[in-house]
Amino acid sequence: MTVRPAAAYSLRVMAQRDESCIEPPADLVFDVPAAAALLRDFLRRETRKAGFRRAVLGLSGGVDSAAAAALACRALGPRNVLCALLPYRDSSPASLRDARRVIRRLGARSALIGITPMIDAYFARDRRAPRLRRGNKMARERMAVLYDLSAREHALVVGTSNKTELLLGYGTIFGDLASGLNPLGDLYKTQVRTLALHLGIPPDIVWKAPTADLWAGQTDEKEIGYRYADIDRLLVLLVDRRSGPGELIAAGFPPRMLERVTRLIAASQFKRRPPLIAKLSPRTIGIDFRYPRDWGR
C-alpha cells in the first residue's frame, strides 16, 4: 500500500487557523448520513435486546457526549434519554452551560448531580493525592452515579468514548470507558466532529478544545502532546490500513510521534478487554464461551 507523503495530506486551514474550517484528510472521510442512520438503529436494536427502552449518559458539554446524546434521542426518543450533568467544584462553568444548551436543543431529560461531596470526603485523609488520582476517582464516581441512575430509571448506560481515545487508552478504566453500549467507539475524534455537525450540535461545541475537565486548564491534546487531527491521520493508517513503521516515517510522521502512539496503544490493551480469566475448564468465559448475549432465547 502506498502512503502519501505528509505534505500531501496536510490539513488545509483557512483564515487564522479556524478549527471549524479544517478539511478532514481523505482517509477519515465517511458517509455521514449512512453512519448516523446505522448508529441510530444500533442503539435502538441493542438497547431493546438488552431489555431496556431508555438510556442514560453523562453529558460533559463536549462533542463526544453531545453526539452520543443526539444519537440516543434519535434512536429512543428524547423523553427516553436521561443526560446526567456531574460536575465537580472545579469543573468549568462553560462546560456546564454547553451541556445545558445541548439538552435544550435535543429535548432530552436531565439530572444535575454534583460529585464534590463524594470526592472531597474520599480524599479528606489524603489531601496530598496527585491530580491524576483525583481525576481517575472523579471519572469512576461519575460512572457509579450513572449506573445508579441506570438502576433507578431502568435505562442502559451509553458510552461516549471515541476510537482515538480507546486506542490511546485515554480514559479511566471502569470510569468513562465503562458503558453498556458505545455508539462512537469505531469513529475517530475527527469523524465524531463531522458526525456531530450532521446531528445539529452547535459548531462552537464541536470545535472547542477537547477536555476531560478533570482539573483547571486540562486539555486532551496538551496531555497527549499532539493534535487530534494528526493523531487520527496516523491511527487510521497504522490501525485500519496496517501501514508499517517504515511507510509511516517515509510519509512524514515523526519517529518520536510514531513511537509514542504505538507505545500508548500497546500499554493500554488491558483497558480494551474484559478482565482476563485464567483457563482451567473446557469452556472458559471470554475464551471458549463467547456466544452473543441473546444465546438460548
C-alpha positions as CSV (number, residue, x, y, z in Angstrom):
1,M,0.0,0.0,0.0
2,T,1.2,3.5,-0.8
3,V,1.1,6.0,1.9
4,R,1.0,9.6,0.7
5,P,3.7,12.0,1.9
6,A,2.9,14.2,4.8
7,A,2.9,17.3,2.6
8,A,0.1,15.7,0.5
9,Y,-2.3,15.3,3.4
10,S,-1.5,18.4,5.4
11,L,-4.8,19.8,6.7
12,R,-5.9,23.0,4.8
13,V,-6.8,25.6,7.3
14,M,-8.5,28.8,6.4
15,A,-8.1,32.3,8.0
16,Q,-6.4,32.3,11.4
17,R,-6.4,28.5,11.6
18,D,-10.1,28.4,12.5
19,E,-10.6,24.8,13.5
20,S,-14.2,24.8,12.1
21,C,-12.6,25.4,8.6
22,I,-10.4,22.3,8.7
23,E,-10.8,20.0,5.7
24,P,-10.6,16.4,7.0
25,P,-8.0,14.1,5.5
26,A,-9.3,11.8,2.8
27,D,-8.7,8.7,4.9
28,L,-11.1,10.0,7.5
29,V,-13.9,10.9,5.2
30,F,-17.0,8.7,5.5
31,D,-20.7,8.6,4.6
32,V,-22.0,10.6,7.5
33,P,-25.8,10.2,6.9
34,A,-25.4,6.5,6.5
35,A,-23.3,6.2,9.6
36,A,-25.8,8.3,11.6
37,A,-28.6,6.0,10.5
38,L,-26.6,2.9,11.3
39,L,-25.7,4.1,14.7
40,R,-29.3,5.1,15.5
41,D,-30.5,1.7,14.5
42,F,-27.7,0.1,16.5
43,L,-28.7,1.9,19.7
44,R,-32.4,1.1,19.3
45,R,-31.8,-2.6,18.4
46,E,-29.2,-3.3,21.1
47,T,-30.9,-1.4,23.8
48,R,-34.1,-3.4,23.3
49,K,-32.2,-6.7,23.0
50,A,-30.7,-6.0,26.4
51,G,-34.3,-5.5,27.8
52,F,-34.3,-1.7,28.0
53,R,-36.3,1.1,26.5
54,R,-34.3,4.0,27.9
55,A,-30.8,5.3,28.0
56,V,-28.7,7.3,30.4
57,L,-25.3,9.0,29.7
58,G,-23.0,11.6,31.2
59,L,-23.1,14.9,29.3
60,S,-19.9,16.9,29.7
61,G,-20.5,19.7,27.3
62,G,-18.1,18.3,24.8
63,V,-18.6,17.0,21.3
64,D,-18.4,13.2,22.1
65,S,-21.1,13.1,24.7
66,A,-23.2,15.6,22.7
67,A,-23.1,13.3,19.6
68,A,-23.9,10.2,21.7
69,A,-26.9,12.0,23.3
70,A,-28.2,13.1,19.9
71,L,-27.9,9.6,18.5
72,A,-29.7,8.2,21.6
73,C,-32.5,10.7,21.2
74,R,-33.0,9.8,17.6
75,A,-32.9,6.1,18.5
76,L,-35.2,6.1,21.6
77,G,-36.9,9.4,21.6
78,P,-35.8,12.4,23.7
79,R,-38.0,11.7,26.7
80,N,-36.4,8.2,27.0
81,V,-32.9,9.7,27.3
82,L,-31.5,11.0,30.6
83,C,-28.5,13.2,30.4
84,A,-26.6,13.4,33.7
85,L,-24.6,16.6,34.5
86,L,-22.0,15.5,37.0
87,P,-19.7,18.5,37.8
88,Y,-17.0,18.8,40.5
89,R,-16.5,22.1,42.2
90,D,-13.5,22.9,39.9
91,S,-15.4,21.9,36.7
92,S,-15.7,24.5,34.0
93,P,-18.9,26.6,34.2
94,A,-18.7,27.0,30.5
95,S,-18.9,23.2,30.0
96,L,-22.0,23.0,32.2
97,R,-23.6,25.8,30.1
98,D,-22.8,23.9,26.9
99,A,-24.2,20.7,28.3
100,R,-27.5,22.5,29.1
101,R,-27.6,24.0,25.6
102,V,-27.4,20.5,24.1
103,I,-30.1,19.3,26.4
104,R,-32.4,22.1,25.4
105,R,-31.7,21.5,21.7
106,L,-32.3,17.8,22.0
107,G,-35.3,18.0,24.3
108,A,-33.9,15.3,26.5
109,R,-34.4,14.8,30.2
110,S,-31.6,15.8,32.6
111,A,-30.3,15.4,36.1
112,L,-27.7,17.6,37.8
113,I,-25.7,15.8,40.5
114,G,-22.6,17.3,41.8
115,I,-19.9,14.9,42.8
116,T,-17.9,17.3,45.1
117,P,-19.1,15.8,48.4
118,M,-18.2,12.3,47.4
119,I,-14.7,13.2,46.1
120,D,-13.8,15.5,48.9
121,A,-15.0,13.0,51.5
122,Y,-12.8,10.3,50.0
123,F,-9.7,12.4,49.8
124,A,-10.2,14.1,53.2
125,R,-7.5,11.9,54.7
126,D,-5.2,12.1,51.7
127,R,-5.1,15.8,50.8
128,R,-1.8,15.4,49.0
129,A,-3.2,12.9,46.5
130,P,-1.9,14.0,43.0
131,R,-4.4,15.3,40.5
132,L,-4.2,12.1,38.3
133,R,-5.6,10.0,41.2
134,R,-8.2,12.6,41.8
135,G,-9.2,12.8,38.2
136,N,-9.5,9.0,38.0
137,K,-11.6,9.0,41.1
138,M,-13.9,11.6,39.6
139,A,-14.3,9.6,36.4
140,R,-15.2,6.4,38.4
141,E,-17.5,8.4,40.7
142,R,-19.4,9.7,37.7
143,M,-19.8,6.2,36.3
144,A,-21.0,5.0,39.7
145,V,-23.7,7.7,39.6
146,L,-24.6,6.7,36.0
147,Y,-25.1,3.1,36.9
148,D,-27.2,4.0,39.9
149,L,-29.3,6.2,37.6
150,S,-29.5,3.2,35.3
151,A,-31.0,1.1,38.0
152,R,-33.4,3.9,39.1
153,E,-34.6,4.6,35.5
154,H,-34.2,1.1,34.1
155,A,-32.0,2.7,31.4
156,L,-28.9,1.4,29.7
157,V,-25.7,3.4,30.1
158,V,-24.5,4.7,26.8
159,G,-20.7,5.3,26.4
160,T,-19.1,8.3,24.8
161,S,-15.5,7.2,24.1
162,N,-14.3,7.5,20.6
163,K,-11.9,5.3,18.7
164,T,-8.9,7.6,19.2
165,E,-9.4,7.6,23.0
166,L,-9.9,3.8,23.1
167,L,-6.7,3.1,21.1
168,L,-4.6,5.5,23.1
169,G,-6.0,4.4,26.4
170,Y,-7.1,8.0,27.0
171,G,-9.7,7.2,29.6
172,T,-10.3,5.7,33.0
173,I,-10.9,2.0,33.2
174,F,-14.3,1.4,35.0
175,G,-14.7,5.2,34.7
176,D,-15.6,7.0,31.5
177,L,-14.5,3.9,29.5
178,A,-17.4,1.8,31.1
179,S,-20.8,1.5,29.4
180,G,-23.5,-0.9,28.2
181,L,-23.3,0.3,24.6
182,N,-20.9,2.6,22.8
183,P,-22.1,4.1,19.5
184,L,-18.9,6.1,18.9
185,G,-16.2,3.5,19.6
186,D,-15.4,2.9,15.9
187,L,-15.2,6.6,14.9
188,Y,-12.0,8.7,15.4
189,K,-12.3,12.1,17.1
190,T,-12.1,13.8,13.7
191,Q,-15.0,11.8,12.5
192,V,-17.1,12.3,15.6
193,R,-16.8,16.1,15.0
194,T,-18.2,15.6,11.4
195,L,-21.0,13.4,12.7
196,A,-21.9,15.9,15.5
197,L,-22.3,18.7,12.9
198,H,-24.6,16.5,10.9
199,L,-26.6,15.8,14.1
200,G,-27.1,19.5,14.7
201,I,-24.6,20.0,17.6
202,P,-23.6,23.7,17.7
203,P,-20.3,24.3,15.9
204,D,-18.7,26.1,18.8
205,I,-19.2,22.9,20.9
206,V,-17.9,20.7,18.1
207,W,-14.7,22.7,17.7
208,K,-13.8,23.7,21.2
209,A,-10.7,22.3,22.7
210,P,-11.5,18.8,24.0
211,T,-11.0,18.3,27.7
212,A,-12.0,15.7,30.3
213,D,-12.5,18.7,32.7
214,L,-10.7,16.8,35.5
215,W,-8.7,19.9,36.6
216,A,-8.4,23.5,35.6
217,G,-6.7,24.1,32.3
218,Q,-6.6,20.4,31.4
219,T,-7.0,19.6,27.7
220,D,-6.7,16.3,25.8
221,E,-4.2,17.5,23.2
222,K,-2.0,19.1,25.8
223,E,-1.7,15.9,27.7
224,I,-1.3,13.6,24.6
225,G,1.2,16.0,23.0
226,Y,-0.3,16.1,19.5
227,R,-3.4,17.4,17.8
228,Y,-6.3,15.0,17.3
229,A,-6.2,15.7,13.6
230,D,-2.6,14.5,13.3
231,I,-3.1,11.5,15.7
232,D,-6.2,10.4,13.7
233,R,-4.4,10.5,10.4
234,L,-1.6,8.4,11.9
235,L,-4.0,5.9,13.6
236,V,-6.2,5.3,10.5
237,L,-3.0,4.3,8.6
238,L,-1.4,2.4,11.4
239,V,-4.5,0.5,12.6
240,D,-7.1,0.4,9.8
241,R,-4.7,0.2,6.9
242,R,-1.9,-1.6,8.7
243,S,0.9,0.6,7.4
244,G,4.3,-0.4,8.7
245,P,6.6,1.9,10.6
246,G,8.9,2.5,7.6
247,E,6.0,3.6,5.4
248,L,4.7,6.0,8.1
249,I,8.1,7.6,8.7
250,A,8.6,7.9,4.9
251,A,5.2,9.5,4.8
252,G,6.4,12.3,7.1
253,F,5.3,11.2,10.5
254,P,8.0,12.0,13.1
255,P,9.6,8.8,14.5
256,R,9.0,10.1,18.0
257,M,5.3,10.5,17.4
258,L,5.0,7.0,15.9
259,E,6.9,5.6,18.9
260,R,4.8,7.3,21.4
261,V,1.5,6.4,19.8
262,T,2.4,2.7,19.3
263,R,3.6,2.6,22.9
264,L,0.3,4.0,24.2
265,I,-1.7,1.5,22.1
266,A,0.3,-1.4,23.5
267,A,0.3,-0.2,27.1
268,S,-3.5,0.3,27.2
269,Q,-4.6,-3.1,25.7
270,F,-5.8,-4.1,29.2
271,K,-8.4,-1.3,29.1
272,R,-9.9,-2.5,25.9
273,R,-10.8,-6.1,27.0
274,P,-12.8,-7.7,29.8
275,P,-10.7,-9.0,32.7
276,L,-8.6,-11.9,31.6
277,I,-9.7,-15.2,33.2
278,A,-7.2,-18.0,33.9
279,K,-8.3,-21.0,31.9
280,L,-9.0,-24.2,34.0
281,S,-12.1,-25.7,32.5
282,P,-13.1,-26.9,28.9
283,R,-15.1,-23.8,28.3
284,T,-13.8,-20.5,29.8
285,I,-15.8,-17.3,29.6
286,G,-14.3,-15.0,27.1
287,I,-12.1,-17.7,25.5
288,D,-14.2,-20.7,24.5
289,F,-17.6,-19.5,25.6
290,R,-18.2,-16.4,23.5
291,Y,-21.8,-16.7,22.4
292,P,-23.8,-13.5,21.9
293,R,-25.8,-12.3,24.9
294,D,-29.1,-13.5,23.5
295,W,-27.9,-17.1,23.3
296,G,-30.6,-19.6,24.3
297,R,-33.5,-17.3,23.7
